[in-house]
Amino acid sequence: MTSTTPDGPGNAGTAGRTGIAGRAETGETADDSVDSTRMSLVMGFALAQVTGTMARLGVPDRLAGRPATATELARECGADPGRLARLLRAAAALGLLSVSDGVHHLTPLGEEFRAGRPSRTIVELYGDPAVWEAFGALEDAVRGGAPAFDQVHGTSFFLACEEDARLGDRFTAGMALSTSVMIPAIVDHCDVGGFRHVVDVGGGDGALLAALLHAHPALEGTLYERPTALRAAEHTLTGAGVAGRCALVEGDFFTSVPAGGDLYVLKNVLHDWDDEDCVRVLRHCSDAVAGSGGGVLVPTLLMPTAEEIGSARDALMVAMSDVEMMVLTPGRERTLAEHEELFARSGLRLTSVVALPGLAHHAVLFAAPEPGADG
């Protein structure tokens, strides 16, 4: 799991734009910008719900190419006309819509929330009641104990995804979006052509595995996942033309991983779990790959040190990803040194680190069994 914001923070119309460029674009004064930032900090949860509600009602899709009044939209959406008009007023203030003589038009920003667009996928996941209610318990998570999600819902996020098909599908779609951002850099900068069989452990809908198999026609693969993710994987692999070279295996990576691979992939998996659980998963992979001459590939966000942090936007991205882990999972984002420690405890040693161009603080780590562990 990883936070995915294709356009970065502060993309909610006037209320989310700050800095000189934002003020020049909107005519804001410096005081206006401070007020706008303050509003985002205090009312950000409400702004997200305005956006999410508008998207879930299908307003962006209904307005695409066909402006409409609030009354017309209410009839199509099954909403109360007066209340919908109030929601649309807020959406217009956020820059999602424009209004002329009572007729609503979709803006370029609003277009980003049409079905099938990345921002729509994100707002459906983070706007799901199970997720935003968990963020409301952040204070409880900070005070200690279980993740906020567990405290609110009495179950873990991943079990909830299995029990709630809608949440599970939204999570799988969100992770597929995150993966799609990383895939080109991973395929271009990580040569896996020398391996025989790749096992993608917790590989979501199989998008990364499909890309690797497509790029290397001699490679075979196994996708090891929970049932909800495997439902989407068959379509992904078939669409890439690689289904014949990939097995779909359902299972629990805390118990075991499929045998027979010489490359085990753990993309954005370790940050979901505490250190002990990470070591369990890595040990299974280390044991499975022993004697093959292969290793474990870990594409991940690396928590930067204070000296490594880049722009303010990058700092916000990594910090919020770590907060998300605290809300939804027992895990956390880790530094390179902390990953090395996990590898060492699992009978692995870090042998290479490949930075992913264009993705701040993302890298692919490769770890091989310690000498003497093979066989």
C-alpha positions in Angstrom: 0.0 0.0 0.0 1.2 3.5 -0.8 -0.3 6.9 -1.0 -1.0 7.8 -4.6 -1.6 11.5 -5.5 -0.9 11.8 -9.3 -1.1 15.6 -9.2 0.4 16.1 -5.8 -1.1 17.9 -2.8 -2.9 21.1 -3.1 -4.9 20.3 -6.2 -8.3 21.1 -5.0 -9.0 24.2 -6.9 -8.5 27.7 -5.3 -8.8 26.2 -1.8 -5.8 24.0 -2.4 -3.4 26.3 -4.3 -0.7 28.1 -2.5 2.5 29.9 -3.3 3.3 32.6 -5.8 2.1 30.6 -8.9 -1.2 29.9 -7.3 -1.8 33.5 -6.3 -0.9 34.8 -9.8 -3.3 32.3 -11.3 -6.2 33.2 -9.1 -5.6 36.8 -8.2 -5.1 35.9 -4.6 -3.1 38.2 -2.3 -0.6 36.8 0.2 -3.2 37.0 3.0 -5.7 35.2 0.8 -3.1 32.4 0.3 -2.6 32.1 4.0 -6.3 31.9 4.6 -6.6 29.3 1.8 -3.9 27.2 3.3 -5.4 27.5 6.8 -8.8 26.3 5.4 -7.2 23.3 3.8 -5.5 22.4 7.0 -8.6 22.7 9.1 -11.3 21.7 6.6 -9.4 19.4 4.4 -11.6 16.4 5.5 -14.7 18.3 4.4 -13.3 19.4 1.1 -12.4 15.7 0.4 -16.0 14.7 1.2 -17.4 17.3 -1.1 -15.3 16.0 -3.9 -16.0 12.4 -3.1 -19.7 12.8 -2.8 -19.8 14.6 -6.1 -17.9 11.8 -7.7 -19.9 9.0 -6.1 -23.2 10.7 -7.3 -21.7 10.6 -10.8 -21.9 14.3 -11.3 -18.6 14.6 -13.4 -19.7 11.8 -15.7 -23.2 13.3 -16.2 -21.8 16.8 -16.9 -19.2 15.5 -19.4 -20.1 17.2 -22.7 -23.6 18.1 -21.4 -24.1 21.0 -19.0 -27.1 20.7 -16.7 -29.0 22.5 -14.0 -29.1 21.3 -10.4 -32.7 20.1 -10.9 -31.7 18.0 -13.9 -28.8 16.5 -12.2 -30.8 15.7 -9.0 -33.3 13.8 -11.1 -30.5 11.7 -12.7 -28.6 11.2 -9.5 -31.6 10.4 -7.3 -30.8 13.3 -5.0 -32.7 16.1 -3.4 -32.6 19.1 -5.7 -32.1 21.7 -3.0 -29.4 19.8 -1.2 -27.6 18.9 -4.4 -27.6 22.5 -5.4 -25.8 23.3 -2.1 -23.2 20.6 -2.8 -22.7 21.9 -6.3 -22.1 25.4 -5.0 -19.3 24.0 -2.8 -17.9 22.0 -5.7 -17.9 25.2 -7.8 -16.0 27.1 -5.1 -13.4 24.3 -5.2 -12.9 24.8 -8.9 -14.6 21.5 -9.9 -17.5 23.1 -11.7 -18.4 26.5 -13.2 -21.9 27.9 -13.1 -23.6 30.2 -15.6 -27.3 31.2 -15.4 -27.9 28.2 -13.2 -26.3 25.8 -15.6 -23.4 23.7 -14.4 -20.3 23.0 -16.5 -17.4 20.7 -15.7 -14.0 22.4 -15.4 -10.7 20.7 -16.4 -10.1 20.0 -12.7 -13.6 18.4 -12.5 -12.8 16.3 -15.6 -10.1 14.6 -13.5 -12.8 13.0 -11.4 -14.7 11.2 -14.2 -14.9 7.4 -14.1 -11.7 5.8 -15.0 -9.5 8.7 -14.2 -6.7 8.4 -11.6 -8.2 11.0 -9.3 -11.5 9.2 -9.3 -9.9 6.0 -8.3 -8.1 7.8 -5.4 -11.2 9.7 -4.2 -13.3 6.5 -4.2 -10.7 4.7 -2.0 -10.0 7.5 0.5 -13.6 8.6 0.4 -14.8 5.1 1.4 -16.5 5.4 4.8 -14.3 2.6 6.2 -11.1 4.6 5.3 -12.0 8.1 6.3 -13.6 7.0 9.5 -10.2 5.4 10.3 -8.4 8.6 9.7 -10.7 10.2 12.2 -9.1 8.0 14.8 -5.5 9.1 14.1 -5.2 10.5 17.6 -6.0 7.1 19.1 -3.3 5.5 16.9 -0.7 8.2 17.9 -1.5 7.6 21.6 -0.5 3.9 21.1 -2.0 0.5 20.5 -3.5 -0.9 17.3 -3.8 0.9 14.0 -6.6 3.5 13.8 -8.5 1.3 11.4 -8.5 -1.7 13.8 -9.6 0.5 16.7 -12.6 2.0 14.7 -13.8 -1.2 13.0 -12.6 -4.0 15.3 -10.8 -5.7 12.4 -7.7 -5.2 10.3 -7.8 -3.2 7.1 -6.8 -6.3 5.0 -9.4 -8.5 6.6 -12.0 -5.8 6.0 -10.9 -5.8 2.3 -11.7 -9.5 2.1 -15.1 -9.1 3.9 -16.2 -6.0 2.1 -16.0 -6.5 -1.7 -16.5 -2.8 -2.5 -13.6 -1.8 -0.2 -11.5 -4.6 -1.5 -12.1 -3.6 -5.1 -11.4 0.0 -4.4 -8.1 -0.9 -2.6 -7.0 -3.2 -5.5 -7.8 -0.4 -7.9 -5.9 2.2 -5.8 -2.8 -0.1 -5.6 -3.0 -0.8 -9.3 -2.8 3.0 -9.9 0.2 3.2 -7.6 1.9 0.4 -9.4 1.2 1.9 -12.8 3.2 5.0 -11.8 6.2 2.8 -10.9 6.0 0.2 -13.6 7.9 2.0 -16.4 10.8 2.9 -14.2 11.0 -0.6 -12.7 10.9 -2.3 -16.2 13.4 0.2 -17.7 16.0 0.2 -14.9 15.8 -3.3 -13.4 17.0 -6.0 -15.8 15.3 -9.3 -14.7 16.0 -11.0 -18.0 18.5 -13.3 -16.4 16.0 -14.9 -14.1 13.8 -17.9 -14.9 10.7 -17.6 -12.8 9.4 -14.5 -10.9 7.0 -14.9 -7.9 5.2 -11.6 -7.2 4.2 -11.9 -3.5 1.3 -9.6 -2.7 1.3 -8.3 -6.3 -2.2 -6.9 -6.4 -3.9 -7.2 -9.7 -0.7 -8.5 -11.4 0.1 -5.3 -13.3 3.8 -5.3 -12.4 4.2 -9.0 -13.1 2.4 -8.6 -16.4 4.8 -5.8 -17.4 7.9 -7.9 -16.4 6.6 -11.0 -18.3 5.8 -8.8 -21.4 9.2 -7.3 -21.4 11.0 -10.7 -21.0 9.3 -13.4 -23.2 11.3 -16.2 -21.7 10.3 -15.4 -18.1 7.5 -17.3 -16.3 5.6 -16.0 -13.3 3.4 -16.7 -10.3 1.1 -14.1 -8.7 0.6 -14.9 -5.0 -2.3 -12.8 -3.5 -5.5 -12.7 -1.6 -8.8 -13.6 -3.4 -10.1 -10.1 -4.0 -6.9 -9.1 -5.9 -6.8 -12.4 -7.9 -10.3 -11.6 -9.2 -8.8 -8.6 -11.1 -5.5 -10.3 -12.0 -6.9 -12.6 -14.7 -8.1 -9.7 -16.7 -4.8 -7.8 -16.3 -2.7 -10.7 -17.3 -4.9 -11.7 -20.2 -4.9 -8.1 -21.5 -1.1 -8.1 -21.5 -1.0 -11.4 -23.4 0.9 -13.2 -20.7 -1.7 -15.2 -18.9 -0.3 -18.4 -20.4 3.0 -17.9 -18.6 1.6 -17.0 -15.2 0.0 -19.0 -12.4 -2.4 -17.4 -10.0 -2.0 -18.8 -6.5 -4.1 -17.8 -3.4 -2.4 -17.8 -0.1 -1.0 -16.2 3.0 2.5 -14.9 2.8 2.9 -15.1 6.6 2.5 -18.9 6.3 4.5 -19.6 3.1 5.3 -18.5 -0.4 5.1 -20.6 -3.6 8.2 -22.6 -4.3 10.1 -22.7 -7.6 11.0 -19.1 -8.2 14.4 -17.6 -8.5 13.2 -14.0 -8.1 10.7 -13.0 -5.4 9.1 -9.5 -5.7 7.7 -7.6 -2.7 6.5 -4.3 -4.0 5.1 -1.9 -1.4 4.5 -4.9 0.9 6.9 -4.5 3.8 5.7 -1.0 4.8 2.3 -2.6 5.7 3.7 -4.6 8.5 5.7 -4.4 11.7 9.3 -5.6 11.8 8.5 -9.1 13.1 6.0 -9.7 10.4 8.4 -8.3 7.7 11.1 -10.8 8.9 8.6 -13.6 8.6 7.7 -12.8 5.0 11.3 -12.2 4.0 12.5 -15.4 5.6 9.9 -17.3 3.5 11.2 -15.7 0.4 14.8 -16.2 1.4 14.2 -19.9 2.1 12.3 -20.3 -1.2 15.0 -18.7 -3.3 18.0 -20.4 -1.6 20.1 -22.4 -4.0 18.6 -20.8 -7.1 21.2 -18.1 -7.5 18.4 -15.5 -7.3 17.1 -13.2 -4.7 14.4 -10.8 -3.5 13.4 -7.6 -5.3 11.8 -4.9 -3.2 10.5 -1.8 -5.0 9.6 0.6 -2.3 9.5 4.1 -0.9 12.6 4.9 1.2 12.0 7.2 4.1 14.7 9.9 3.6 16.9 11.3 6.3 16.7 15.0 7.1 19.7 15.5 4.8 18.1 13.6 1.9 14.7 15.3 1.9 14.0 17.2 -1.3 11.2 19.7 -2.0 8.4 20.6 0.4 6.1 18.5 -1.9 8.3 15.5 -1.5 8.5 16.0 2.3 4.7 16.1 2.5 4.4 13.0 0.3 6.6 10.8 2.3 5.3 12.1 5.7 1.7 11.5 4.7 2.5 8.0 3.3 3.9 7.2 6.7 0.8 8.6 8.5 -1.4 6.5 6.2 0.5 3.4 7.3 -0.1 4.3 11.0 -3.9 4.7 10.3 -4.5 1.6 8.2 -1.7 -0.9 9.0 0.8 -1.9 11.7 3.6 -0.9 9.4 5.6 2.2 8.6 7.9 3.7 5.9 11.5 2.8 6.5 14.9 4.2 5.7 17.5 2.2 3.6 19.3 1.3 6.8 16.2 -0.1 8.4 15.5 -2.2 5.3 19.1 -3.5 5.5 18.5 -4.5 9.1 15.3 -6.4 8.1 17.2 -8.2 5.4 20.0 -9.2 7.8 17.5 -10.7 10.2 16.0 -12.7 7.4 19.2 -14.3 6.1 19.5 -11.8 3.2 22.1 -9.2 2.3 21.4 -6.0 0.3 23.4 -6.2 -2.9 22.0 -3.3 -5.0 19.9 -0.2 -4.8 18.5 1.3 -8.0 16.8 4.7 -7.7 13.7 5.1 -9.8 14.0 8.3 -11.9 11.0 10.6 -11.6 9.8 9.1 -8.4 11.1 10.9 -5.4 12.6 8.7 -2.7 11.6 5.5 -4.5 14.0 2.7 -5.2 14.3 -1.0 -6.0 16.3 -3.0 -3.5 17.8 -6.4 -4.4 18.8 -8.8 -1.6 20.4 -12.2 -2.0 20.7 -15.0 0.5 23.8 -14.7 2.7 26.8 -16.8 1.6 26.3 -20.2 3.1 22.6 -20.0 3.1 22.1 -21.5 -0.3 21.2 -25.2 -0.5 
